[in-house]
C-alpha cells in the first residue's frame, strides 16, 4: 500500500496517513484527490485534440480555424513545459502540456496539408524554430532560470493572443465555428478548471495559476460560441426545411359551384 503513495508522490506524511495509519487526514485526502485529478487530466489530454483533428480530416479543410491560435498555443505550452520541468514541479500538475504539444504539431501538419502556396517552406522554418526553441528552453546554460520566469509570465499574453483572433473571427462570422470541435474545447475548459484546483493544492506559483485561470476564461468563451453556433445553425435549418415543405405542399383545387 505504501508503494501507491510513492507512485502518486504524496510525500512521507500523507503516505503514512492514508496507507499505513489509515487516519485519513483532511489535507492528505485533498492532496490525494488533487493527484488523482491531475493524472486524470493527463490521461484525458492524450485525446484533447483528437476530435479537432478528426473534424479537419472529415471536412478536408482548415477553413475557419486560426493558424496563429495553434502556433501561439504551441509556443506557450513549450515554455510552460520547460518551466515546470526545470522547477521540478510534480508531473501530475503539468503533464498534459506534453500531449497537447504533440497534438498541436499534428494540427499544424494538417494546416500545411490543406493550405496551398508556400506551405512547405513555412512549415520547415517553423519546425526549425520550434526545435531550436525547445533546446534553448531546456538548457540552463543558454537560458537562465530568471529569463525563463519572464517567459512564463509572457505566456499569459501569448495564450490570450492565441485565442482572441479565433474568438473575434467567430463573433464576426458564426459559420467559422463549424470546424471547431465542441468535444475538444469542452475537454480543454474542464481541464483548465481542474488545473486551477490542482495548482492551488500543489504548486505555490502565481504565474502558473494565472495562466490556468486565463485558459479557463478563454476556453469558456470559445465553448460558448460553439454552442451558440450549433443552436443557431440548427434553428436556421429547421426554419428553412419547414419553409420548403410548406411551399412544396400542393394546394387543393376548389370546385366551382355552378
C-alpha positions in Angstrom: 0.0 0.0 0.0 2.9 2.4 0.7 4.0 2.0 -2.9 0.8 3.7 -4.0 1.7 6.8 -2.0 5.2 6.8 -3.5 3.9 6.4 -7.1 1.4 9.2 -6.6 4.2 11.3 -5.0 2.1 12.1 -1.8 5.1 12.5 0.4 6.0 10.6 3.6 3.5 12.3 5.8 0.4 11.7 3.7 1.6 8.2 2.6 1.7 7.3 6.3 -1.7 8.9 7.0 -3.5 7.3 4.1 -1.9 3.9 3.5 -0.3 3.0 6.9 -2.2 4.5 9.8 -5.5 5.0 7.8 -6.1 8.2 9.8 -7.2 10.0 6.5 -6.1 13.5 7.5 -8.2 16.0 5.6 -5.2 17.8 4.0 -3.9 14.4 2.8 -7.3 13.5 1.3 -7.3 16.8 -0.6 -3.8 16.1 -1.9 -4.8 12.6 -2.9 -7.8 13.9 -4.8 -5.6 16.6 -6.5 -3.1 14.0 -7.6 -5.8 11.6 -9.0 -7.5 14.6 -10.7 -4.1 15.6 -12.2 -3.4 12.2 -13.6 -7.0 12.0 -15.0 -6.4 15.3 -16.8 -3.1 13.9 -18.2 -5.0 10.8 -19.4 -7.7 12.9 -21.0 -5.1 15.2 -22.6 -3.9 12.4 -24.7 -7.2 12.8 -26.6 -7.8 16.5 -26.1 -7.4 17.5 -29.7 -8.2 14.2 -31.4 -11.8 15.3 -32.1 -10.5 18.5 -33.6 -8.0 16.5 -35.8 -10.8 14.2 -36.9 -13.0 17.2 -37.7 -10.3 18.6 -40.0 -9.8 15.2 -41.7 -13.5 14.7 -42.1 -14.0 18.2 -43.7 -10.7 18.0 -45.6 -10.4 21.7 -44.6 -9.0 24.1 -42.0 -11.3 26.9 -43.1 -12.4 29.0 -40.1 -9.5 27.8 -37.9 -6.9 30.3 -36.8 -3.4 29.2 -37.6 -2.0 31.8 -35.2 -4.1 30.2 -32.4 -2.3 26.8 -32.8 1.2 28.3 -33.3 1.0 30.6 -30.3 -0.6 27.8 -28.2 2.4 25.6 -29.1 4.9 28.3 -28.1 3.1 28.9 -24.8 2.9 25.2 -23.9 6.6 24.7 -24.8 7.5 27.5 -22.4 5.2 26.1 -19.7 6.5 22.6 -20.0 10.1 23.8 -19.8 9.3 26.0 -16.8 7.7 23.1 -14.9 10.5 20.7 -15.8 13.2 23.0 -14.6 11.4 23.9 -11.5 10.9 20.2 -10.6 7.1 20.5 -10.2 5.1 17.3 -9.8 4.4 15.8 -13.2 0.7 15.4 -12.2 0.4 19.2 -12.2 1.6 19.8 -15.8 1.9 16.5 -17.7 -0.9 17.3 -20.1 1.1 20.0 -21.8 3.4 17.4 -23.4 0.5 15.7 -25.1 -1.1 18.9 -26.1 2.1 19.9 -27.8 2.2 16.7 -29.8 -1.4 17.1 -31.0 -0.8 20.8 -31.9 2.1 19.6 -34.1 -0.3 17.2 -35.9 -2.9 20.0 -36.4 -0.1 22.3 -37.9 0.8 19.5 -40.2 -2.8 19.3 -41.4 -2.8 23.1 -41.9 0.1 22.8 -44.3 -1.5 19.8 -45.9 -4.8 21.5 -46.8 -3.4 25.0 -47.4 -1.7 25.7 -50.7 1.1 28.0 -51.5 4.5 28.2 -49.7 3.3 25.8 -47.0 6.3 23.5 -47.1 8.8 26.4 -46.7 6.8 28.0 -43.8 6.5 24.6 -42.1 10.2 24.0 -42.4 11.0 27.3 -40.9 8.5 26.8 -38.0 9.9 23.3 -37.4 13.4 24.6 -37.2 12.3 27.4 -34.9 10.4 25.1 -32.5 13.3 22.6 -32.3 15.9 25.2 -31.5 13.5 26.9 -29.1 12.8 23.7 -27.2 16.6 23.0 -26.9 17.2 26.5 -25.6 14.3 26.4 -23.1 15.6 23.2 -21.5 19.2 24.3 -21.4 20.2 26.1 -18.2 23.5 27.3 -19.8 21.7 29.0 -22.7 18.6 30.3 -20.8 18.9 31.3 -17.1 16.0 30.5 -14.8 15.3 34.2 -14.3 14.8 34.7 -18.0 12.6 31.6 -18.2 10.5 33.0 -15.4 9.9 36.1 -17.5 9.0 33.9 -20.4 6.5 32.0 -18.3 4.9 35.4 -17.4 4.8 36.1 -21.1 2.7 33.0 -21.7 -0.3 35.0 -20.3 -0.4 37.4 -23.2 0.7 34.6 -25.6 -2.3 32.4 -24.7 -4.5 35.5 -24.9 -3.2 36.3 -28.3 -3.6 32.7 -29.4 -7.4 32.5 -28.6 -8.5 36.1 -29.2 -8.2 36.1 -33.1 -10.4 32.9 -33.2 -12.9 34.4 -30.8 -13.1 37.7 -32.8 -13.4 35.7 -36.0 -16.3 33.7 -34.6 -18.0 36.9 -33.5 -17.8 38.4 -37.0 -18.9 35.2 -38.7 -20.5 32.4 -36.7 -20.0 30.0 -39.6 -16.3 30.0 -38.6 -17.2 27.9 -35.6 -18.3 25.0 -37.7 -14.8 23.5 -37.9 -14.2 23.9 -34.2 -14.7 20.7 -32.2 -17.1 21.0 -29.2 -15.6 18.0 -27.5 -12.1 19.4 -27.8 -13.0 22.7 -26.3 -15.2 21.1 -23.6 -12.3 19.0 -22.5 -10.0 21.9 -22.5 -12.4 24.0 -20.5 -12.9 21.2 -17.9 -9.1 20.6 -17.8 -8.4 24.3 -17.1 -11.0 24.3 -14.3 -9.4 21.2 -12.8 -5.9 22.6 -13.2 -6.9 25.7 -11.2 -7.7 23.4 -8.3 -4.6 21.2 -8.6 -2.3 24.3 -8.8 -3.9 25.8 -5.7 -3.3 22.4 -3.9 0.2 21.5 -5.1 2.1 24.4 -6.7 2.7 27.7 -4.9 3.2 29.7 -8.2 1.0 32.6 -9.1 2.3 32.7 -12.7 1.1 29.1 -13.4 -2.2 29.8 -11.6 -2.8 33.0 -13.6 -2.2 31.0 -16.8 -4.8 28.4 -16.0 -7.3 31.0 -14.9 -6.9 32.7 -18.3 -7.2 29.4 -20.1 -10.4 28.8 -18.2 -11.9 32.1 -19.3 -10.8 31.9 -23.0 -11.8 28.3 -23.4 -15.1 29.1 -21.8 -15.8 31.9 -24.4 -14.9 29.6 -27.3 -17.0 26.8 -25.9 -20.0 29.2 -25.6 -19.5 30.3 -29.2 -19.6 26.8 -30.5 -22.8 26.0 -28.5 -24.4 29.2 -29.8 -23.4 28.5 -33.4 -24.7 25.0 -33.2 -28.0 26.2 -31.7 -28.5 29.0 -34.3 -27.4 26.7 -37.1 -30.0 24.0 -36.2 -32.7 26.7 -35.8 -32.0 28.1 -39.3 -32.0 24.6 -40.8 -35.3 23.8 -39.2 -36.8 27.1 -40.3 -35.6 26.6 -43.9 -36.8 23.0 -44.1 -40.2 24.0 -42.7 -40.4 26.8 -45.2 -39.5 24.4 -48.1 -42.0 21.8 -47.0 -44.7 24.4 -46.7 -44.0 25.8 -50.1 -43.8 22.3 -51.6 -47.2 21.2 -50.4 -49.6 21.1 -53.3 -52.7 23.3 -52.9 -56.1 21.7 -53.0 -58.2 22.6 -56.0 -61.6 24.0 -55.2 -64.6 23.0 -57.4 -66.7 25.8 -58.8 -70.3 25.7 -57.9 -72.5 26.4 -60.9 
